């Protein structure tokens, strides 16, 4: 076996191990949803809204001054609410936090009630964790959050934008891309969706999955609920996702997809593939999943998710290949196959935010806001939103 093959096998094993360590919880999610309530505003694409809902910030505290800082995606016109991630504490402007209108940073003074974190708490000594998450700078490991550790360090900000500029290409509604799916939704016919993916798609690190307030569901359940409410029709989801898996496993699972006679199949791989699989192989594997599904279900339509990027400081992921994966998926698109480009959205968010703001586990899962953005990107393909700017 070549050195590259050994590296690929080891890295995929590690990525799968990190994911699988928390999949058991994902397969048996918490059922207490008393705190979370569906809101159409929360599922409206943030790039089309003049208000950003519940954007998370992990405020990093200066050990000497006690002051902490964090940054939002957009310049702030007005902060409407700033709350703890559980939603049980509302913070007071001028006392707990400060900002300058027209800018993106928020300052947390020493003594504020807002949760702040020293940089040292986001690191662990080498070989001190169950999973080795070596930091790119070689100084110990990234803190691994198996449950809601990062969620509890984050603060949620709802605010009006002072400037809505968003340069990336964004998902656009195209009635010709998924015509059968849209026809069923518009005619209020039952819609069957099958989701096949990795640990992100099992719901990992959403607060409902973790059993903590505000008990927000994962992206796939947010999407289904949004479609049900918007179109007033029955939408069923069969989720076959398993943590730690990649596209070769996806191919082996198609015989479990087709018995559900899906109208829409969502394929959500790439995070674990990126440990060492080429873009060409990733694209070929995805194309094979589509072909095999259509051999049995010729009218099935597809959404191909280009995934979020993982923590840029985790050495085990090849971050540069993810845009190439997106391009491979885009080349497969046409009538009946649409691209949900989370990769471009996430890359732009990471130009404006820290990984710690948006991560669910420290390395390769989204937090509640990330799950919302996944649902927003998917919703933009299935619902025609109009900018309210």
C-alpha positions in Angstrom: 0.0 0.0 0.0 1.4 3.5 -0.9 2.1 6.1 1.7 -0.8 8.2 0.2 -3.2 5.2 0.6 -2.1 4.7 4.2 -2.7 8.4 4.9 -6.1 8.3 3.3 -7.2 5.2 5.2 -6.0 6.6 8.5 -7.5 10.0 8.0 -10.8 8.7 6.9 -10.8 6.4 9.9 -10.0 9.4 12.2 -12.7 11.6 10.6 -15.2 8.8 10.9 -14.2 8.2 14.5 -14.6 11.8 15.4 -18.0 11.8 13.7 -19.1 8.5 15.0 -18.2 9.4 18.6 -21.4 11.5 18.7 -23.6 9.7 16.2 -25.4 7.6 18.8 -26.8 10.7 20.3 -27.8 11.9 16.8 -29.8 8.8 16.2 -31.8 9.3 19.4 -32.3 13.1 19.5 -33.8 15.0 22.4 -37.6 15.4 22.1 -38.1 18.5 24.3 -38.8 21.3 21.8 -40.6 23.5 24.2 -38.1 26.3 23.8 -37.7 26.3 20.0 -40.5 27.6 17.9 -40.7 27.6 14.1 -40.1 31.1 12.5 -40.2 31.8 8.8 -37.9 34.7 9.5 -35.2 32.3 10.8 -35.4 30.3 7.6 -35.3 33.3 5.3 -31.9 33.5 3.5 -29.8 35.9 5.6 -28.3 37.5 2.5 -31.8 38.7 1.4 -32.9 40.0 4.8 -32.3 43.4 6.4 -32.2 41.6 9.8 -29.8 38.7 10.7 -31.4 36.3 13.2 -29.4 34.9 16.1 -26.0 35.1 14.6 -23.5 33.4 17.0 -20.3 35.0 18.3 -17.7 33.3 20.6 -16.2 36.3 22.4 -12.5 35.7 23.0 -11.3 37.4 26.2 -8.0 39.2 26.6 -6.5 37.6 29.7 -4.8 40.8 30.8 -7.6 43.5 30.3 -10.6 41.2 30.7 -12.1 42.7 27.6 -13.5 40.5 24.9 -14.2 41.1 21.2 -16.2 39.4 18.4 -17.3 40.3 14.9 -20.6 40.0 13.0 -21.1 39.1 9.4 -22.4 42.6 8.5 -22.0 46.1 9.8 -24.5 46.9 12.5 -27.3 49.4 12.2 -29.0 48.4 15.4 -28.8 45.4 17.7 -32.3 44.1 18.4 -31.5 41.4 20.9 -28.3 39.9 22.3 -28.9 36.7 24.3 -27.1 33.7 25.7 -27.2 30.7 23.3 -29.8 29.0 25.5 -32.0 32.2 25.2 -32.5 32.5 28.9 -30.4 35.7 29.4 -30.9 38.9 27.5 -27.9 41.3 27.6 -28.1 45.1 28.0 -26.4 47.4 25.5 -24.0 49.9 27.1 -23.6 47.6 30.1 -22.9 44.1 28.8 -21.7 45.1 25.4 -20.8 48.0 23.2 -20.6 48.6 19.4 -20.1 51.5 16.9 -23.0 51.7 14.4 -21.7 51.0 10.9 -19.0 48.6 12.1 -19.0 44.9 12.7 -17.1 44.4 16.0 -18.8 44.1 19.4 -16.8 44.8 22.6 -17.6 43.0 25.8 -16.2 45.0 28.8 -14.7 43.3 31.8 -17.4 42.4 34.3 -20.1 41.9 31.7 -22.6 39.0 32.1 -21.8 37.9 28.5 -20.0 34.6 28.3 -16.3 35.2 27.3 -13.6 32.7 26.7 -9.8 33.0 27.0 -7.8 31.7 24.0 -6.3 29.0 26.2 -9.7 27.4 26.7 -10.0 26.7 23.0 -6.8 24.5 23.1 -5.8 21.3 24.7 -2.4 19.8 25.2 -1.1 17.3 22.6 -2.5 13.8 23.0 -4.8 14.8 25.8 -8.1 14.2 23.9 -9.7 11.0 22.7 -9.3 12.3 19.1 -6.1 13.9 18.0 -6.9 17.3 16.6 -3.5 18.8 16.1 -3.5 22.6 15.6 -1.9 23.8 12.4 0.6 25.9 14.3 1.7 22.8 16.3 0.8 24.3 19.6 -1.4 21.6 21.1 -4.8 20.6 19.8 -8.1 22.2 19.0 -10.7 21.8 21.7 -13.1 19.0 20.6 -16.7 19.6 21.5 -18.5 16.2 21.6 -21.8 17.8 22.7 -22.7 21.5 23.1 -19.5 22.8 24.5 -19.0 25.4 21.8 -22.7 26.3 21.8 -22.6 27.2 25.5 -19.6 29.5 24.8 -21.4 31.4 22.0 -23.8 34.3 22.2 -26.6 35.0 19.8 -27.1 38.4 18.2 -30.1 39.6 16.2 -29.5 42.8 14.4 -30.3 45.2 11.5 -27.7 45.5 8.8 -26.1 48.8 8.0 -24.7 47.4 4.8 -26.0 44.2 3.1 -23.1 43.6 0.6 -22.7 39.9 0.0 -20.2 39.2 -2.8 -20.4 35.4 -3.4 -22.6 33.8 -5.9 -25.7 32.9 -3.9 -28.2 30.1 -4.4 -30.9 31.3 -6.9 -34.4 30.0 -7.3 -34.8 28.5 -10.7 -38.2 26.9 -11.4 -36.6 24.8 -14.2 -34.0 23.1 -12.0 -36.3 20.9 -9.9 -39.6 21.0 -11.9 -41.3 17.8 -10.6 -40.5 18.7 -7.0 -41.8 22.2 -7.3 -44.9 21.1 -9.2 -45.8 18.7 -6.3 -45.2 21.4 -3.7 -47.2 24.0 -5.6 -50.1 21.6 -6.1 -49.9 20.6 -2.5 -49.2 17.0 -3.3 -47.2 14.8 -0.8 -43.5 15.1 -1.3 -41.0 12.3 -0.3 -37.4 13.3 0.4 -34.5 11.0 1.1 -31.3 12.4 2.6 -28.0 10.5 2.3 -24.9 12.0 3.9 -22.4 12.0 6.8 -22.5 13.2 10.4 -23.6 16.7 9.6 -26.7 15.3 8.1 -27.4 13.2 11.2 -27.9 16.5 12.9 -24.7 16.6 14.9 -24.2 19.5 17.2 -27.6 21.1 16.6 -29.0 22.0 20.1 -31.9 19.6 19.8 -29.5 16.8 19.0 -27.4 17.8 22.0 -30.4 18.0 24.3 -29.9 21.6 25.3 -31.8 24.9 25.0 -33.0 26.3 22.6 -33.6 22.7 21.2 -33.3 23.8 17.6 -33.6 20.9 15.1 -30.9 20.1 12.5 -30.9 21.6 9.0 -32.9 18.8 7.3 -35.8 19.0 9.8 -35.7 22.8 9.6 -36.1 22.5 5.8 -38.9 20.0 6.0 -40.9 22.1 8.5 -40.3 25.2 6.3 -41.6 23.5 3.2 -44.6 22.1 5.1 -45.5 25.6 6.4 -44.8 27.5 3.2 -46.6 25.2 0.8 -49.2 23.8 3.3 -48.5 20.2 2.2 -47.2 16.9 3.5 -43.5 16.5 3.3 -41.8 13.3 4.6 -38.1 12.9 5.2 -36.2 9.6 5.3 -32.8 10.2 6.7 -30.2 7.5 5.9 -27.2 9.5 6.9 -24.4 7.9 9.1 -21.5 9.7 10.7 -18.0 9.2 9.3 -19.2 8.1 5.9 -18.1 9.3 2.4 -19.1 8.8 -1.2 -18.1 5.2 -1.7 -20.4 4.2 1.2 -23.1 6.4 -0.4 -22.9 4.3 -3.6 -23.4 1.2 -1.5 -26.5 2.7 0.1 -28.5 3.4 -3.1 -30.4 0.1 -2.8 -31.7 1.5 0.5 -32.7 4.8 -1.1 -34.8 3.6 -4.0 -37.4 1.5 -2.0 -38.7 4.8 -0.6 -39.6 6.0 -4.1 -38.2 9.5 -3.4 -39.3 12.6 -5.3 -36.2 14.3 -4.1 -32.9 12.9 -3.1 -30.4 15.1 -1.1 -26.8 13.9 -1.3 -24.6 15.5 1.3 -21.0 14.3 1.3 -17.5 15.8 1.1 -16.3 16.5 4.6 -14.9 13.0 5.1 -14.0 12.6 1.4 -11.8 15.7 1.7 -9.3 13.8 3.9 -7.7 12.5 0.7 -10.2 11.8 -2.1 -9.6 13.7 -5.4 -12.2 16.0 -6.8 -12.5 13.8 -9.9 -13.2 10.7 -7.8 -15.7 12.6 -5.6 -17.5 13.8 -8.7 -17.5 10.3 -10.3 -18.9 8.8 -7.1 -21.7 11.4 -6.9 -22.6 10.8 -10.5 -22.8 7.1 -9.9 -25.2 7.6 -7.0 -27.4 9.7 -9.3 -27.3 7.1 -12.1 -28.0 4.2 -9.8 -31.0 5.9 -8.2 -32.5 6.8 -11.6 -32.1 3.3 -12.8 -34.9 2.4 -10.4 -36.5 5.8 -9.8 -36.2 7.6 -13.2 -38.2 10.6 -12.1 -36.2 11.3 -8.9 -34.7 14.8 -8.6 -31.6 15.7 -6.7 -30.0 18.4 -4.6 -26.2 18.0 -4.3 -24.8 19.8 -1.3 -21.3 21.2 -1.5 -20.5 21.2 2.2 -19.3 23.7 4.7 -15.5 24.0 5.2 -14.0 22.5 8.3 -11.8 24.3 10.8 -8.9 25.9 8.9 -6.5 25.1 11.7 -7.2 21.3 11.6 -4.3 19.7 9.8 -6.1 16.5 8.9 -8.5 18.1 6.4 -7.6 19.2 2.9 -9.5 22.4 2.8 -8.3 23.4 -0.7 -10.2 20.5 -2.3 -13.7 21.5 -1.2 -14.1 24.3 -3.8 -13.1 21.7 -6.4 -15.7 19.3 -5.0 -18.3 22.1 -5.5 -17.2 22.6 -9.1 -17.5 18.8 -9.7 -21.1 18.9 -8.3 -21.9 22.0 -10.4 -20.8 20.2 -13.5 -23.5 17.5 -12.8 -26.3 19.9 -12.5 -29.1 20.4 -15.1 -32.8 19.8 -15.2 -33.7 17.7 -12.2 -30.3 18.2 -10.4 -29.5 21.4 -8.4 -26.5 22.5 -6.4 -26.8 23.7 -2.8 -23.5 25.6 -2.6 -22.7 25.8 1.2 -19.0 25.9 0.3 -19.1 29.4 -1.2 -21.4 30.7 1.6 -19.2 29.3 4.3 -15.9 30.5 2.8 -17.3 34.1 2.7 -18.6 33.7 6.3 -15.1 32.7 7.3 -13.7 35.9 5.8 -15.8 37.8 8.3 -16.0 35.4 11.3 -13.8 33.0 13.4 -14.3 29.3 13.1 -15.2 29.3 16.8 -18.2 31.5 16.0 -19.8 29.0 13.7 -18.5 25.6 14.7 -20.5 23.0 16.6 -17.7 20.6 17.6 -14.5 22.6 16.9 -13.5 21.0 13.7 -16.2 19.9 11.1 -19.8 20.3 12.3 -22.0 23.4 12.2 -23.7 24.9 15.2 -27.4 26.0 15.3 -26.7 29.0 13.1 -24.8 26.8 10.6 -27.7 24.4 10.5 -30.0 27.4 9.8 -27.8 28.5 7.0 -27.8 25.0 5.5 -31.6 25.1 5.6 -31.6 28.6 4.1 -29.4 27.5 1.2 -31.6 24.5 0.5 -34.8 26.6 0.9 -33.5 29.1 -1.7 -33.7 26.4 -4.3 -37.3 25.5 -3.4 -38.9 28.7 -2.4 -38.9 32.0 -4.3 -37.7 34.6 -1.9 -37.7 38.3 -2.7 -35.1 40.7 -1.1 -36.6 43.1 1.4 -33.7 45.4 1.1 
